[in-house]
Amino acid sequence: MTQPLVPWAPPAARARIDEVAAELGDDLSVAHVAKVARAAIDGHERRLGAEGINLYAGTNSPSPLVRSLFDAGVASRPSMGWPGAKAQTGLDDIDVLEVLAARTVGAVMGAVHAEIRIQSATFANLAVFTALAEPGDTIAVLPEAAGGHNSHHATGSPGIRGLRVVDLPYDVAARDVDLAALPAFLAEHRPTVVVIGASLMLFPHRVEAVREAVDRAGAVLVFDASHIAGLVAGRRFQRPLKQGAHVMTFSTYKSFGGPPGGAIVTDDAALAERISDAVYPGMTANYDPGRLAPLAAAAAEAIEDDGAYPDACIAAARSFAADLAAAGLDVVAADRGFTESHHVAVDASAFGGGAAAAVRLAEAGIYLSAIALPDQDPAAPEAALRIGTQEVTRRGVGTAGLRQVARWCADVLLHGADPATVKAKVRELRGA
């Protein structure tokens, strides 16, 4: 192969893509493709599941039941339209899965209406913006440095919809919207939609107070619960709809523990209708109905679990944060007990930023990611490491194991330990 596959990609990505392409060679036979694909699948599960410690906040490992209900036969079927009014015949059983998933997701999230046909939370946000705002309208969102997701900003869904995006005033000390500044801000910018919910959620938003200001401004309040959906399902941390959000979007994997995808819930029938019209026929024709059975199972498990899993995730985060601090790392929000969720943040400015520290820890078999901090230099790299405990909790890495992981993180980042030596110890901890 002489031509690069994606010459427009960033240099590091181009180098990796070209490296993989060269290793694969030109053999595209079924036998070779099957062999390479199987090796990659097995290697992925071995790296993150059996041998490593996966602390990445945007992932999870499905439960055995959820995993068992993934079905390629269902996933491969086109399914256009509402149950009972499909463009295709013979989909009576997919009708059952759609209704089952909508009912269980609505029930566990405490919502009357649930739209579950959307393929990701980014698309869920686009559907909401499409339903609730016209091109040229203004939406107000959290600053990117405060965890505002790309799908809230002009480079993501709002840009596709042609919306003007303004950053909400942010109180760094409170780690939340600046409530004192909010009314004047809303009066000045007159947004149609206000979005809260972040990619780093150490503490709950003060939703009731935000909703009061949003109501006076005549806007709609949307809460993106992608990272905390599993906590919401367990009635922990906060309940955005009950506290005043008009609409809640979220990822169905991450802390929720279901299949990849997104969902939108609300108690407002008029908003739900507009959003569903944006989803179909506006944004989807066919979609992946293979998500529905595992999604329903994940929601049902959360109902039956009655908060035990999110409690364990939160407890793990708090103890791990304390262990990281005891090992000498600069854990964010130490003055507030580090976290009230399953998230932890470590200021990695001293190690060249979060991305550089994450690469170093990955060499030791500890996987996580970088994130910005609201008080960092905007021109500097993302300053922090972002940690989520949802997968290690699912996989049974207990308090003692995480305490050792905290020491290893400090050994690698603070004391110059050889990552390969630490990686061998990580594998031993995992029983690999």
TORDO-359590 format. One record per residue (C-alpha): x, y, z; residue in one letter. Coordinates in steps of 0.2 Angstrom, whole numbers, padded with zeros to 4 digits, always signed. Layout:
<nodes>
XYZa;...
</nodes>
This chain:
<nodes>
+0000+0000+0000m;+0008+0016-0006t;-0005+0029-0002q;-0009+0034+0016p;-0027+0030+0022l;-0030+0046+0030v;-0017+0060+0026p;-0028+0073+0035w;-0027+0064+0052a;-0016+0072+0066p;+0003+0066+0064p;+0002+0053+0079a;-0014+0046+0071a;-0007+0045+0054r;+0009+0036+0061a;-0002+0023+0070r;-0014+0020+0056i;+0001+0018+0043d;+0010+0006+0056e;-0006-0005+0058v;-0009-0005+0039a;+0009-0010+0036a;+0008-0024+0048e;-0008-0031+0040l;-0001-0031+0023g;-0011-0034+0007d;-0019-0050+0011d;-0038-0047+0013l;-0043-0065+0011s;-0057-0071+0022v;-0046-0083+0032a;-0033-0069+0035h;-0046-0056+0040v;-0055-0068+0051a;-0038-0072+0060k;-0033-0054+0062v;-0050-0049+0068a;-0051-0063+0081r;-0033-0059+0087a;-0038-0041+0089a;-0054-0045+0099i;-0045-0058+0110d;-0031-0045+0113g;-0042-0031+0117h;-0051-0042+0131e;-0035-0048+0137r;-0027-0031+0139r;-0041-0022+0147l;-0051-0036+0155g;-0039-0049+0161a;-0022-0041+0163e;-0025-0022+0165g;-0033-0010+0177i;-0046+0000+0167n;-0050+0016+0175l;-0056+0025+0160y;-0072+0035+0164a;-0080+0032+0148g;-0082+0013+0148t;-0088-0002+0157n;-0089-0021+0156s;-0107-0028+0153p;-0114-0040+0166s;-0115-0058+0160p;-0134-0056+0157l;-0131-0040+0146v;-0117-0048+0137r;-0127-0064+0133s;-0142-0054+0125l;-0131-0046+0111f;-0138-0055+0095d;-0131-0052+0078a;-0147-0059+0070g;-0157-0046+0078v;-0144-0032+0075a;-0144-0036+0057s;-0163-0032+0054r;-0168-0016+0048p;-0182-0008+0058s;-0190+0008+0052m;-0204+0016+0061g;-0215+0014+0077w;-0220-0003+0083p;-0235-0008+0074g;-0232+0004+0060a;-0215-0003+0053k;-0210+0000+0035a;-0206-0019+0035q;-0216-0034+0040t;-0211-0048+0051g;-0204-0037+0065l;-0217-0041+0078d;-0203-0047+0090d;-0193-0032+0088i;-0209-0022+0092d;-0208-0031+0109v;-0190-0027+0112l;-0193-0008+0108e;-0207-0007+0120v;-0198-0017+0133l;-0182-0006+0132a;-0192+0010+0133a;-0202+0004+0148r;-0187-0002+0158t;-0177+0013+0154v;-0191+0025+0158g;-0194+0016+0174a;-0176+0015+0181v;-0173+0033+0176m;-0189+0039+0184g;-0196+0046+0168a;-0213+0044+0159v;-0206+0045+0141h;-0190+0036+0135a;-0183+0037+0117e;-0171+0023+0115i;-0168+0021+0097r;-0154+0034+0096i;-0136+0027+0093q;-0126+0038+0105s;-0127+0052+0117a;-0120+0063+0105t;-0134+0059+0093f;-0146+0061+0107a;-0140+0079+0110n;-0141+0082+0092l;-0159+0076+0092a;-0163+0087+0107v;-0155+0102+0099f;-0165+0099+0083t;-0181+0097+0092a;-0179+0112+0103l;-0169+0125+0094a;-0169+0133+0076e;-0153+0137+0066p;-0146+0153+0073g;-0153+0151+0090d;-0142+0152+0105t;-0138+0138+0118i;-0129+0140+0134a;-0117+0126+0140v;-0103+0122+0152l;-0086+0128+0147p;-0075+0114+0139e;-0063+0116+0153a;-0077+0113+0166a;-0081+0096+0157g;-0093+0103+0144g;-0093+0089+0131h;-0089+0091+0113n;-0107+0087+0108s;-0112+0103+0117h;-0100+0114+0108h;-0099+0122+0091a;-0087+0109+0085t;-0100+0095+0088g;-0119+0094+0087s;-0123+0112+0089p;-0112+0117+0075g;-0121+0104+0064i;-0137+0111+0069r;-0131+0129+0066g;-0133+0135+0083l;-0123+0149+0092r;-0115+0142+0108v;-0111+0152+0123v;-0102+0146+0139d;-0112+0147+0155l;-0104+0157+0169p;-0094+0145+0180y;-0090+0145+0199d;-0073+0136+0200v;-0074+0135+0219a;-0091+0127+0219a;-0087+0117+0203r;-0104+0121+0196d;-0113+0135+0187v;-0111+0152+0194d;-0128+0154+0201l;-0126+0172+0206a;-0121+0177+0188a;-0133+0166+0179l;-0149+0177+0179p;-0140+0192+0171a;-0131+0180+0159f;-0147+0172+0153l;-0155+0189+0151a;-0140+0195+0140e;-0139+0180+0129h;-0157+0173+0129r;-0153+0155+0125p;-0166+0143+0119t;-0158+0129+0128v;-0147+0127+0143v;-0136+0112+0145v;-0128+0105+0161i;-0120+0089+0165g;-0101+0086+0162a;-0088+0074+0157s;-0081+0076+0174l;-0094+0075+0188m;-0086+0075+0205l;-0101+0084+0213f;-0119+0086+0209p;-0126+0101+0200h;-0138+0112+0209r;-0152+0108+0197v;-0166+0116+0206e;-0158+0133+0207a;-0152+0132+0188v;-0170+0128+0183r;-0177+0143+0192e;-0166+0154+0183a;-0169+0145+0166v;-0188+0146+0169d;-0187+0165+0171r;-0177+0166+0155a;-0190+0155+0145g;-0177+0142+0141a;-0177+0123+0142v;-0165+0114+0154l;-0156+0099+0147v;-0145+0088+0158f;-0133+0077+0149d;-0131+0062+0162a;-0119+0052+0151s;-0107+0049+0164h;-0118+0047+0179i;-0133+0038+0172a;-0129+0022+0182g;-0129+0033+0198l;-0145+0041+0193v;-0153+0024+0189a;-0148+0018+0207g;-0156+0034+0214r;-0139+0040+0219r;-0129+0056+0217f;-0143+0066+0210q;-0160+0064+0200r;-0160+0077+0187p;-0178+0075+0181l;-0185+0075+0198k;-0174+0091+0203q;-0180+0101+0188g;-0172+0096+0171a;-0184+0096+0157h;-0175+0083+0147v;-0161+0071+0151m;-0149+0063+0138t;-0137+0050+0142f;-0125+0036+0136s;-0132+0018+0139t;-0115+0011+0143y;-0102+0019+0154k;-0109+0019+0172s;-0126+0012+0166f;-0118-0004+0160g;-0128-0007+0145g;-0124-0008+0126p;-0116+0006+0116p;-0129+0019+0112g;-0139+0034+0119g;-0156+0038+0126a;-0167+0053+0130i;-0180+0054+0144v;-0192+0067+0149t;-0209+0068+0159d;-0215+0081+0146d;-0226+0073+0133a;-0225+0088+0121a;-0206+0089+0122l;-0205+0070+0120a;-0215+0070+0104e;-0204+0084+0096r;-0188+0074+0101i;-0195+0058+0094s;-0200+0066+0078d;-0182+0072+0077a;-0175+0055+0080v;-0187+0046+0067y;-0189+0051+0053p;-0177+0065+0056g;-0161+0057+0061m;-0163+0039+0059t;-0170+0027+0046a;-0164+0010+0051n;-0154+0008+0068y;-0147-0006+0078d;-0161-0016+0086p;-0148-0028+0093g;-0145-0015+0107r;-0163-0016+0114l;-0162-0033+0123a;-0146-0029+0132p;-0152-0011+0136l;-0168-0018+0144a;-0158-0030+0154a;-0146-0017+0160a;-0161-0006+0166a;-0169-0021+0174a;-0153-0026+0183e;-0152-0008+0190a;-0170-0008+0196i;-0167-0025+0205e;-0150-0020+0211d;-0158-0005+0221d;-0142+0006+0221g;-0129-0007+0227a;-0118-0006+0212y;-0118+0014+0212p;-0114+0013+0230d;-0100+0002+0227a;-0093+0013+0213c;-0094+0029+0224i;-0086+0020+0239a;-0072+0014+0228a;-0069+0032+0221a;-0068+0040+0238r;-0056+0027+0245s;-0046+0027+0229f;-0045+0046+0229a;-0039+0045+0247a;-0026+0032+0243d;-0019+0042+0228l;-0018+0057+0239a;-0009+0047+0253a;+0003+0041+0240a;+0008+0059+0236g;-0002+0063+0221l;-0012+0080+0219d;-0030+0074+0219v;-0042+0087+0214v;-0055+0094+0227a;-0046+0087+0242a;-0054+0101+0252d;-0072+0094+0248r;-0068+0075+0251g;-0062+0073+0233f;-0078+0067+0226t;-0097+0062+0228e;-0098+0052+0212s;-0088+0037+0204h;-0076+0050+0196h;-0059+0056+0203v;-0047+0069+0196a;-0028+0070+0198v;-0019+0086+0194d;-0005+0080+0182a;+0002+0097+0178s;+0019+0092+0186a;+0020+0077+0174f;+0017+0086+0157g;-0002+0086+0158g;-0015+0072+0159g;-0011+0065+0142a;+0007+0062+0145a;+0004+0055+0162a;-0010+0043+0155a;+0002+0037+0142v;+0015+0033+0155r;+0002+0024+0166l;-0004+0014+0150a;+0014+0007+0149e;+0011+0000+0166a;-0006-0008+0162g;-0016+0006+0170i;-0028+0014+0158y;-0037+0031+0160l;-0038+0047+0151s;-0034+0066+0152a;-0046+0080+0155i;-0045+0099+0157a;-0048+0108+0174l;-0058+0124+0175p;-0044+0134+0183d;-0030+0128+0172q;-0021+0139+0159d;-0032+0138+0144p;-0017+0137+0132a;-0009+0122+0142a;-0013+0104+0138p;-0027+0095+0148e;-0020+0096+0166a;-0029+0081+0174a;-0030+0063+0174l;-0049+0057+0174r;-0053+0041+0183i;-0069+0031+0184g;-0072+0016+0195t;-0087+0008+0186q;-0077-0005+0177e;-0065-0010+0191v;-0080-0011+0203t;-0089-0023+0190r;-0074-0033+0188r;-0071-0035+0207g;-0056-0025+0210v;-0058-0021+0228g;-0052-0008+0240t;-0036-0017+0244a;-0032-0019+0226g;-0036-0001+0222l;-0024+0004+0236r;-0010-0005+0228q;-0015+0003+0211v;-0013+0020+0219a;+0004+0016+0225r;+0009+0010+0208w;+0002+0026+0200c;+0013+0036+0212a;+0028+0024+0209d;+0027+0027+0190v;+0023+0046+0190l;+0032+0052+0205l;+0047+0040+0208h;+0052+0035+0191g;+0047+0016+0192a;+0049+0005+0177d;+0032+0004+0169p;+0036-0014+0163a;+0040-0020+0180t;+0024-0012+0187v;+0014-0020+0173k;+0020-0037+0178a;+0013-0033+0195k;-0003-0027+0188v;-0005-0043+0179r;-0002-0053+0195e;-0015-0043+0204l;-0028-0047+0190r;-0023-0066+0191g;-0017-0066+0173a;
</nodes>
